[in-house]
Amino acid sequence: LGSGGEDHLWPGVPANLPAAVTFFQAHGWAWDYVAIDLVRDLRGYVDPIGAVAGAAGRGISLAVAGAKDLPEVLAFEEAHFPEWLGLFRRGDSSVLAARDREGAIVGTLLSRGPGPVSRFWRLLGADSAAIACVGVAESAQGRGVGSALVARASELLRDAGARGCLI
């Protein structure tokens, strides 16, 4: 019913609408986890906590993955987030990769936009963007890699002219 990719009805059942949860449960849906989707206006966006600089100080580099990086990106997804592998294989999104000091990928995310990036673009505007599938290898978690990926992707989307962004 919610959260993730293009195969969902909406981003999730809003937590402030308990009647919606009851409605869907009455119709056979099971509540099995909480998903959090966020929307942000990217005009004037600045990294609020210095996540990108902080990650760099810990030896994490962030870069948009090119075609030559694709086999390594797909291997990372297959090893750590196999449920997202198909979305990375589609090739219709930009991939941002985080690498450690040795050059190994330790995190990735997908981004799209600006433009009609999802079925919610009418709500967010024609200059909207989306960030999805933010994943960090277990060995690198707790080091700000995910925050740095989201902050850098937000900067890149802002610079490309995106306004509203769904994460």
N, CA, C and O of each residue as an XYZ file, in Angstrom:
668
protein
N       0.815     -1.197      0.000
C       0.000      0.000      0.000
C       0.851      1.251      0.000
O       0.503      2.234     -0.653
N       1.973      1.233      0.726
C       2.760      2.452      0.818
C       4.242      2.211      0.847
O       4.719      1.107      1.106
N       4.957      3.282      0.573
C       6.392      3.407      0.715
C       7.202      2.608     -0.282
O       7.265      1.379     -0.231
N       7.819      3.344     -1.190
C       8.842      2.750     -2.012
C       8.493      2.540     -3.458
O       7.438      2.000     -3.791
N       9.388      2.971     -4.310
C       9.300      2.682     -5.728
C       8.059      3.235     -6.399
O       7.430      4.169     -5.902
N       7.720      2.656     -7.516
C       6.557      3.092     -8.282
C       5.367      2.177     -8.054
O       4.285      2.434     -8.581
N       5.542      1.127     -7.288
C       4.490      0.130     -7.132
C       3.714      0.294     -5.836
O       3.393     -0.687     -5.166
N       3.416      1.530     -5.487
C       2.654      1.752     -4.269
C       1.513      2.715     -4.543
O       1.563      3.513     -5.478
N       0.480      2.626     -3.708
C      -0.692      3.473     -3.862
C      -0.383      4.915     -3.492
O      -0.776      5.839     -4.205
N       0.311      5.111     -2.393
C       0.742      6.428     -1.953
C       1.952      6.246     -1.057
O       2.287      5.108     -0.729
N       2.628      7.323     -0.643
C       3.843      7.129      0.129
C       3.637      6.394      1.453
O       4.580      5.783      1.956
N       2.476      6.431      2.014
C       2.202      5.734      3.262
C       0.924      6.257      3.880
O       0.392      7.284      3.460
N       0.438      5.549      4.870
C      -0.749      5.997      5.578
C      -0.306      7.052      6.587
O       0.510      6.757      7.459
N      -0.827      8.274      6.486
C      -0.388      9.331      7.401
C      -0.650      8.972      8.867
O      -1.745      8.537      9.222
N       0.350      9.157      9.699
C       0.235      8.823     11.120
C      -0.831      9.659     11.820
O      -1.396      9.229     12.825
N      -1.108     10.848     11.296
C      -2.105     11.694     11.937
C      -3.523     11.407     11.439
O      -4.442     12.180     11.711
N      -3.706     10.306     10.714
C      -5.026      9.883     10.252
C      -5.298      8.447     10.712
O      -5.332      7.537      9.883
N      -5.492      8.228     12.018
C      -5.694      6.861     12.510
C      -6.912      6.184     11.881
O      -6.950      4.958     11.782
N      -7.901      6.963     11.456
C      -9.056      6.362     10.803
C      -8.665      5.709      9.481
O      -9.282      4.731      9.060
N      -7.642      6.249      8.833
C      -7.178      5.654      7.576
C      -6.568      4.279      7.832
O      -6.800      3.341      7.069
N      -5.792      4.161      8.903
C      -5.210      2.864      9.256
C      -6.325      1.867      9.521
O      -6.287      0.742      9.024
N      -7.313      2.275     10.298
C      -8.452      1.409     10.606
C      -9.180      0.994      9.335
O      -9.557     -0.167      9.182
N      -9.377      1.942      8.425
C     -10.050      1.652      7.157
C      -9.317      0.563      6.388
O      -9.928     -0.412      5.952
N      -8.017      0.728      6.222
C      -7.263     -0.242      5.437
C      -7.180     -1.592      6.138
O      -7.234     -2.630      5.478
N      -7.051     -1.600      7.455
C      -7.034     -2.864      8.181
C      -8.366     -3.594      8.009
O      -8.389     -4.818      7.885
N      -9.475     -2.850      8.000
C     -10.791     -3.455      7.809
C     -10.942     -4.066      6.425
O     -11.808     -4.913      6.206
N     -10.094     -3.635      5.487
C     -10.142     -4.151      4.127
C      -9.004     -5.135      3.830
O      -8.662     -5.370      2.671
N      -8.426     -5.702      4.889
C      -7.454     -6.774      4.731
C      -5.998     -6.381      4.698
O      -5.140     -7.256      4.587
N      -5.680     -5.104      4.789
C      -4.283     -4.675      4.797
C      -3.697     -4.889      6.193
O      -4.389     -4.702      7.194
N      -2.453     -5.271      6.258
C      -1.764     -5.470      7.537
C      -0.752     -4.349      7.739
O      -0.047     -3.968      6.804
N      -0.682     -3.831      8.934
C       0.281     -2.790      9.305
C       1.521     -3.512      9.789
O       1.495     -4.116     10.862
N       2.623     -3.468      9.021
C       3.786     -4.252      9.423
C       5.042     -3.443      9.697
O       5.992     -3.975     10.271
N       5.078     -2.164      9.304
C       6.213     -1.327      9.648
C       5.855      0.130      9.408
O       4.889      0.445      8.713
N       6.637      0.993      9.986
C       6.431      2.429      9.816
C       7.407      2.924      8.755
O       8.608      2.664      8.831
N       6.886      3.626      7.785
C       7.712      4.250      6.758
C       7.539      5.755      6.882
O       6.431      6.249      7.091
N       8.628      6.468      6.753
C       8.573      7.917      6.881
C       8.967      8.538      5.548
O      10.079      8.338      5.058
N       8.048      9.287      4.975
C       8.314     10.029      3.756
C       8.285     11.505      4.105
O       7.414     11.952      4.852
N       9.212     12.250      3.580
C       9.359     13.663      3.905
C       9.266     14.496      2.641
O       9.642     14.041      1.561
N       8.766     15.716      2.773
C       8.723     16.659      1.666
C       9.415     17.926      2.126
O       9.210     18.385      3.250
N      10.230     18.485      1.256
C      10.989     19.690      1.595
C      11.070     20.603      0.383
O      11.224     20.136     -0.745
N      10.968     21.899      0.616
C      11.219     22.890     -0.420
C      12.733     23.062     -0.489
O      13.370     23.380      0.515
N      13.308     22.852     -1.668
C      14.760     22.916     -1.811
C      15.281     24.310     -2.162
O      16.493     24.524     -2.187
N      14.388     25.255     -2.432
C      14.868     26.609     -2.730
C      15.625     27.133     -1.511
O      15.091     27.157     -0.402
N      16.831     27.539     -1.718
C      17.642     28.053     -0.620
C      18.148     26.979      0.330
O      18.625     27.298      1.419
N      18.051     25.702     -0.066
C      18.498     24.619      0.815
C      19.988     24.741      1.129
O      20.800     24.983      0.235
N      20.337     24.571      2.391
C      21.725     24.411      2.820
C      21.761     23.226      3.776
O      20.809     22.993      4.521
N      22.824     22.505      3.754
C      23.017     21.342      4.625
C      22.931     21.828      6.077
O      23.866     22.463      6.564
N      21.836     21.542      6.769
C      21.605     22.149      8.080
C      22.542     21.691      9.199
O      22.699     22.388     10.201
N      23.157     20.534      9.032
C      24.006     20.013     10.112
C      25.445     19.786      9.668
O      26.245     19.214     10.410
N      25.773     20.228      8.471
C      27.129     20.023      7.973
C      27.443     18.565      7.708
O      28.582     18.131      7.880
N      26.436     17.803      7.288
C      26.607     16.360      7.099
C      27.624     16.017      6.017
O      28.398     15.072      6.168
N      27.625     16.779      4.930
C      28.555     16.482      3.830
C      29.991     16.720      4.283
O      30.862     15.880      4.060
N      30.238     17.862      4.916
C      31.586     18.172      5.405
C      32.003     17.184      6.497
O      33.158     16.763      6.550
N      31.064     16.822      7.360
C      31.378     15.869      8.423
C      31.777     14.513      7.881
O      32.718     13.894      8.378
N      31.065     14.047      6.863
C      31.405     12.757      6.252
C      32.773     12.836      5.585
O      33.572     11.904      5.679
N      33.038     13.956      4.907
C      34.356     14.121      4.264
C      35.467     14.065      5.299
O      36.523     13.484      5.051
N      35.232     14.663      6.452
C      36.223     14.629      7.526
C      36.460     13.235      8.079
O      37.491     12.973      8.698
N      35.502     12.337      7.855
C      35.653     10.943      8.291
C      36.073     10.043      7.128
O      35.991      8.818      7.227
N      36.522     10.652      6.025
C      37.048      9.873      4.907
C      36.000      9.356      3.943
O      36.285      8.448      3.162
N      34.802      9.903      3.973
C      33.736      9.475      3.070
C      33.632     10.473      1.926
O      33.463     11.670      2.160
N      33.732      9.993      0.695
C      33.555     10.848     -0.477
C      32.210     10.534     -1.116
O      31.742      9.396     -1.087
N      31.601     11.559     -1.693
C      30.295     11.425     -2.339
C      30.419     11.852     -3.788
O      30.998     12.899     -4.079
N      29.879     11.048     -4.707
C      29.931     11.396     -6.129
C      28.794     10.717     -6.857
O      28.357      9.626     -6.491
N      28.321     11.388     -7.903
C      27.325     10.786     -8.778
C      28.008      9.640     -9.516
O      29.074      9.812    -10.107
N      27.384      8.483     -9.473
C      27.956      7.299    -10.122
C      27.731      7.377    -11.627
O      26.639      7.708    -12.089
N      28.759      7.075    -12.367
C      28.682      7.047    -13.828
C      28.484      5.630    -14.328
O      28.382      4.691    -13.538
N      28.430      5.480    -15.636
C      28.215      4.169    -16.252
C      29.289      3.165    -15.837
O      28.998      1.984    -15.650
N      30.529      3.633    -15.694
C      31.616      2.715    -15.309
C      31.453      2.200    -13.885
O      32.000      1.154    -13.534
N      30.690      2.940    -13.051
C      30.466      2.532    -11.661
C      29.302      1.562    -11.504
O      29.154      0.941    -10.452
N      28.469      1.423    -12.544
C      27.244      0.655    -12.427
C      27.447     -0.783    -11.944
O      26.704     -1.212    -11.062
N      28.400     -1.547    -12.463
C      28.566     -2.911    -11.954
C      28.840     -2.942    -10.439
O      28.315     -3.799     -9.727
N      29.656     -2.009     -9.959
C      29.957     -1.966     -8.524
C      28.732     -1.544     -7.713
O      28.486     -2.074     -6.629
N      27.967     -0.588     -8.244
C      26.735     -0.154     -7.571
C      25.761     -1.322     -7.471
O      25.193     -1.570     -6.408
N      25.568     -2.040     -8.576
C      24.636     -3.166     -8.569
C      25.098     -4.270     -7.624
O      24.274     -4.901     -6.962
N      26.394     -4.509     -7.555
C      26.926     -5.511     -6.623
C      26.671     -5.076     -5.185
O      26.336     -5.901     -4.335
N      26.829     -3.770     -4.908
C      26.545     -3.241     -3.571
C      25.075     -3.458     -3.220
O      24.752     -3.924     -2.127
N      24.193     -3.119     -4.149
C      22.754     -3.285     -3.885
C      22.407     -4.753     -3.671
O      21.665     -5.093     -2.750
N      22.938     -5.608     -4.512
C      22.645     -7.038     -4.384
C      23.099     -7.581     -3.033
O      22.420     -8.417     -2.437
N      24.244     -7.108     -2.552
C      24.776     -7.583     -1.277
C      24.044     -7.005     -0.070
O      23.862     -7.693      0.934
N      23.625     -5.744     -0.165
C      23.090     -5.058      1.017
C      21.600     -4.760      0.962
O      20.936     -4.781      1.998
N      21.057     -4.480     -0.224
C      19.658     -4.086     -0.361
C      19.046     -4.730     -1.604
O      18.637     -4.031     -2.531
N      18.985     -6.057     -1.621
C      18.521     -6.741     -2.834
C      17.101     -6.352     -3.248
O      16.748     -6.465     -4.422
N      16.296     -5.902     -2.310
C      14.932     -5.497     -2.644
C      14.902     -4.246     -3.536
O      13.879     -3.969     -4.162
N      15.985     -3.501     -3.601
C      16.072     -2.289     -4.426
C      16.809     -2.511     -5.741
O      16.878     -1.602     -6.568
N      17.351     -3.688     -5.944
C      18.197     -3.948     -7.103
C      17.505     -3.598     -8.420
O      18.118     -2.992     -9.299
N      16.251     -3.968     -8.562
C      15.523     -3.674     -9.789
C      15.403     -2.185    -10.062
O      15.461     -1.758    -11.215
N      15.235     -1.388     -9.008
C      15.135      0.065     -9.178
C      16.460      0.653     -9.641
O      16.470      1.590    -10.439
N      17.564      0.124     -9.162
C      18.881      0.595     -9.604
C      19.171      0.137    -11.030
O      19.830      0.851    -11.786
N      18.687     -1.042    -11.405
C      18.916     -1.556    -12.762
C      18.135     -0.778    -13.810
O      18.560     -0.718    -14.964
N      17.009     -0.182    -13.445
C      16.162      0.519    -14.421
C      16.895      1.650    -15.132
O      16.636      1.918    -16.305
N      17.789      2.301    -14.442
C      18.583      3.340    -15.069
C      17.859      4.647    -15.328
O      18.342      5.466    -16.109
N      16.714      4.866    -14.694
C      15.971      6.105    -14.917
C      16.171      7.128    -13.807
O      15.472      8.140    -13.754
N      17.120      6.864    -12.928
C      17.416      7.757    -11.817
C      18.918      7.970    -11.721
O      19.709      7.167    -12.216
N      19.292      9.049    -11.084
C      20.696      9.316    -10.817
C      21.096      8.559     -9.553
O      20.317      8.478     -8.603
N      22.289      8.012     -9.539
C      22.802      7.291     -8.376
C      23.892      8.128     -7.728
O      24.851      8.528     -8.388
N      23.745      8.389     -6.442
C      24.795      9.038     -5.664
C      25.429      7.959     -4.801
O      24.731      7.232     -4.094
N      26.737      7.857     -4.858
C      27.452      6.821     -4.109
C      28.381      7.442     -3.084
O      29.020      8.463     -3.338
N      28.447      6.811     -1.922
C      29.396      7.180     -0.875
C      30.477      6.116     -0.850
O      30.187      4.920     -0.871
N      31.722      6.558     -0.804
C      32.857      5.631     -0.772
C      33.709      5.915      0.455
O      33.842      7.059      0.890
N      34.281      4.851      1.003
C      35.177      5.009      2.147
C      36.588      5.354      1.670
O      36.822      5.515      0.472
N      37.511      5.463      2.600
C      38.897      5.847      2.268
C      39.547      4.898      1.266
O      40.395      5.304      0.471
N      39.141      3.635      1.314
C      39.715      2.643      0.395
C      39.032      2.656     -0.969
O      39.467      1.952     -1.880
N      37.978      3.439     -1.122
C      37.267      3.529     -2.391
C      36.097      2.585     -2.539
O      35.462      2.549     -3.593
N      35.799      1.819     -1.505
C      34.665      0.893     -1.571
C      33.356      1.651     -1.357
O      33.285      2.567     -0.537
N      32.329      1.264     -2.098
C      31.006      1.863     -1.896
C      30.463      1.416     -0.547
O      30.437      0.225     -0.238
N      30.029      2.389      0.255
C      29.439      2.091      1.560
C      28.015      2.623      1.673
O      27.352      2.403      2.687
N      27.535      3.325      0.638
C      26.170      3.832      0.658
C      25.764      4.340     -0.708
O      26.605      4.752     -1.507
N      24.472      4.308     -0.970
C      23.941      4.789     -2.241
C      22.563      5.391     -2.025
O      21.914      5.159     -1.005
N      22.137      6.159     -2.998
C      20.744      6.604     -3.066
C      20.391      6.878     -4.504
O      21.269      7.060     -5.347
N      19.099      6.907     -4.786
C      18.578      7.262     -6.100
C      17.940      8.634     -6.012
O      17.349      8.979     -4.989
N      18.053      9.428     -7.082
C      17.344     10.705     -7.145
C      16.862     10.938     -8.559
O      17.446     10.452     -9.528
N      15.781     11.692     -8.654
C      15.199     12.050     -9.945
C      14.675     13.472     -9.863
O      14.183     13.920     -8.827
N      14.795     14.162    -10.973
C      14.203     15.489    -11.034
C      15.210     16.529    -11.470
O      16.389     16.218    -11.640
N      14.769     17.739    -11.650
C      13.379     18.162    -11.486
C      12.517     17.731    -12.674
O      13.004     17.522    -13.785
N      11.244     17.610    -12.399
C      10.267     17.206    -13.401
C       9.217     16.324    -12.778
O       9.240     16.124    -11.564
N       8.303     15.789    -13.549
C       7.262     14.902    -13.011
C       7.870     13.554    -12.611
O       7.818     12.598    -13.384
N       8.434     13.476    -11.428
C       9.229     12.320    -11.004
C       8.412     11.180    -10.410
O       8.897     10.052    -10.331
N       7.203     11.451     -9.999
C       6.365     10.403     -9.431
C       4.922     10.794     -9.623
O       4.619     11.867    -10.146
N       4.040      9.926     -9.202
C       2.624     10.245     -9.341
C       2.226     11.416     -8.453
O       1.100     11.901     -8.560
N       3.101     11.877     -7.594
C       2.796     12.987     -6.688
C       3.284     14.333     -7.200
O       3.200     15.334     -6.489
N       3.797     14.365     -8.432
C       4.345     15.617     -8.939
C       3.290     16.697     -9.023
O       3.625     17.875     -8.901
N       2.025     16.349     -9.227
C       0.983     17.376     -9.285
C       0.820     18.069     -7.938
O       0.460     19.245     -7.887
N       1.081     17.359     -6.856
C       1.019     17.962     -5.524
C       2.254     18.803     -5.235
O       2.165     19.840     -4.578
N       3.398     18.359     -5.724
C       4.665     19.022     -5.422
C       5.059     20.077     -6.450
O       5.864     20.959     -6.150
N       4.506     19.998     -7.651
C       4.842     20.941     -8.704
C       5.658     20.291     -9.794
O       6.303     19.263     -9.585
N       5.620     20.916    -10.977
C       6.315     20.370    -12.140
C       7.833     20.382    -11.967
O       8.547     19.663    -12.666
N       8.320     21.199    -11.037
C       9.763     21.266    -10.795
C      10.145     20.462     -9.553
O      11.091     20.807     -8.845
N       9.402     19.391     -9.300
C       9.660     18.573     -8.120
C      10.781     17.558     -8.363
O      11.215     17.336     -9.494
N      11.221     16.965     -7.285
C      12.288     15.968     -7.330
C      11.962     14.871     -6.315
O      11.066     15.020     -5.484
N      12.700     13.779     -6.399
C      12.511     12.683     -5.453
C      13.861     12.074     -5.086
O      14.764     11.973     -5.917
N      13.972     11.680     -3.842
C      15.131     10.946     -3.333
C      14.579      9.645     -2.761
O      13.605      9.661     -2.009
N      15.198      8.518     -3.114
C      14.698      7.222     -2.663
C      15.844      6.251     -2.444
O      16.990      6.519     -2.802
N      15.510      5.126     -1.853
C      16.434      4.008     -1.683
C      17.760      4.449     -1.074
O      18.827      4.143     -1.606
N      17.690      5.158      0.024
C      18.900      5.581      0.737
C      19.357      4.383      1.566
O      18.660      3.951      2.484
N      20.522      3.856      1.237
C      21.010      2.681      1.939
C      22.481      2.790      2.284
O      23.294      3.238      1.475
N      22.814      2.370      3.506
C      24.196      2.403      3.984
C      24.551      1.004      4.483
O      23.791      0.386      5.228
N      25.707      0.522      4.064
C      26.179     -0.788      4.517
C      26.236     -0.807      6.034
O      26.579      0.191      6.668
N      25.901     -1.939      6.600
C      25.880     -2.056      8.062
C      27.208     -1.633      8.685
O      27.226     -1.027      9.757
N      28.296     -1.942      8.032
C      29.617     -1.607      8.566
C      29.874     -0.104      8.631
O      30.763      0.336      9.360
N      29.110      0.688      7.880
C      29.309      2.140      7.840
C      28.183      2.911      8.540
O      28.209      4.141      8.580
N      27.225      2.213      9.076
C      26.108      2.894      9.739
C      26.569      3.568     11.024
O      27.509      3.126     11.684
N      25.871      4.658     11.355
C      26.199      5.411     12.560
C      27.327      6.417     12.367
O      27.798      7.018     13.332
N      27.761      6.602     11.120
C      28.861      7.525     10.820
C      28.410      8.718      9.990
O      29.244      9.460      9.473
N      27.099      8.913      9.855
C      26.578     10.062      9.127
C      26.554      9.914      7.620
O      26.344     10.896      6.908
N      26.765      8.703      7.118
C      26.813      8.492      5.672
C      25.446      8.753      5.043
O      25.361      9.435      4.021
N      24.388      8.227      5.629
C      23.046      8.418      5.085
C      22.650      9.882      5.073
O      22.096     10.372      4.088
N      22.933     10.588      6.172
C      22.626     12.023      6.232
C      23.403     12.789      5.184
O      22.865     13.700      4.554
N      24.660     12.434      4.989
C      25.482     13.108      3.986
C      24.952     12.843      2.579
O      24.921     13.753      1.751
N      24.537     11.610      2.302
C      23.973     11.295      0.991
C      22.732     12.137      0.710
O      22.601     12.711     -0.371
N      21.818     12.212      1.683
C      20.579     12.970      1.491
C      20.884     14.459      1.348
O      20.295     15.130      0.500
N      21.789     14.977      2.160
C      22.134     16.399      2.066
C      22.769     16.717      0.719
O      22.413     17.718      0.098
N      23.699     15.890      0.254
C      24.351     16.156     -1.035
C      23.372     16.028     -2.194
O      23.394     16.842     -3.118
N      22.516     15.013     -2.153
C      21.505     14.863     -3.202
C      20.570     16.071     -3.215
O      20.175     16.535     -4.285
N      20.217     16.577     -2.053
C      19.366     17.768     -1.967
C      20.052     18.967     -2.601
O      19.408     19.755     -3.293
N      21.357     19.113     -2.370
C      22.107     20.206     -2.992
C      22.128     20.060     -4.510
O      21.912     21.033     -5.232
N      22.384     18.861     -4.987
C      22.446     18.625     -6.428
C      21.092     18.892     -7.090
O      21.029     19.491     -8.163
N      20.024     18.449     -6.455
C      18.686     18.675     -7.003
C      18.318     20.158     -6.963
O      17.718     20.679     -7.904
N      18.676     20.827     -5.885
C      18.458     22.282     -5.791
C      19.171     22.993     -6.935
O      18.595     23.848     -7.608
N      20.431     22.628     -7.145
C      21.234     23.271     -8.203
C      20.680     22.975     -9.596
O      20.897     23.750    -10.527
N      19.969     21.860     -9.741
C      19.356     21.520    -11.024
C      18.005     22.197    -11.226
O      17.385     22.053    -12.280
N      17.546     22.938    -10.212
C      16.293     23.685    -10.333
C      15.087     23.042     -9.692
O      13.965     23.504     -9.897
N      15.283     21.992     -8.923
C      14.150     21.359     -8.243
C      13.660     22.251     -7.116
O      14.440     22.940     -6.459
N      12.375     22.223     -6.912
C      11.778     22.984     -5.823
C      11.329     22.034     -4.707
O      12.027     21.886     -3.703
N      10.201     21.410     -4.871
C       9.723     20.456     -3.868
C      10.399     19.125     -4.045
O      10.608     18.677     -5.173
N      10.747     18.480     -2.940
C      11.427     17.187     -3.001
C      10.761     16.204     -2.044
O      10.574     16.503     -0.865
N      10.410     15.045     -2.557
C       9.857     13.965     -1.761
C      10.982     12.986     -1.456
O      11.658     12.504     -2.365
N      11.177     12.699     -0.194
C      12.181     11.700      0.213
C      11.426     10.502      0.752
O      12.042      9.518      1.163
